[in-house]
Amino acid sequence: SRIVVGTLALALATLSLATNSFGQGGGQPSAKYTAKVESGVLIPETTGTGDWVEILCNSIKTPNKWDMFITAALEVGLFTRTETPPDSSSDASVQVRVLRDGVEVEPGVIAYGRRIQTLNSDQDVELILDTLEAASFSFVDVDLPVGVHEICVEARVDTAGSGDFSAFGAVGKGTLTVEKVRMIQNEDVLAE
């Protein structure tokens, strides 16, 4: 009877210690999916060439040599204005990339929205285009090492022009979804 009580007490103490160690170590349980949603404005109206801005991040734990499908869906706004004479042009784009632990994920930088607007006329003409659209793209990361990985979506606005013009870009609401998958071993996912 004493042996049973002593063994039971030792088992409970070991279980309690193991549970506390995991909880205090900041460990993250393994999951197949993770998501992050932002309902506010991620990048306000911006002109020129902006720096990369981290807009959505989340973490996921993977076993060794697993792969990830990462989807970033964003509202992208572009505004361009050109006026003549003289001839003018206005360019605006929103570029997006995904990083895993600070490393760019394939296929790299993607244009979620882009407009090149040119106006040529001897008459007084002004052309204004203002759009807000949703865009989504899937990124693929292969053969990940074991551990907890931070997945971040970054975006930047790039505008330019000549003559009498104005241009800006913005990023509104967005979602990030990450799915842990097991693809065919040594699969070459990059098209040549």
PyMOL commands that set and color helices and strands:
alter all, ss='L'
color gray80, all
select helices_A, chain A and resi 2-24
alter helices_A, ss='H'
color red, helices_A
select strands_A, chain A and resi 33-38+43-46+53-62+66-84+88-100+103-104+110-119+125-144+147-162+164-181
alter strands_A, ss='S'
color yellow, strands_A
deselect
rebuild
show_as cartoon
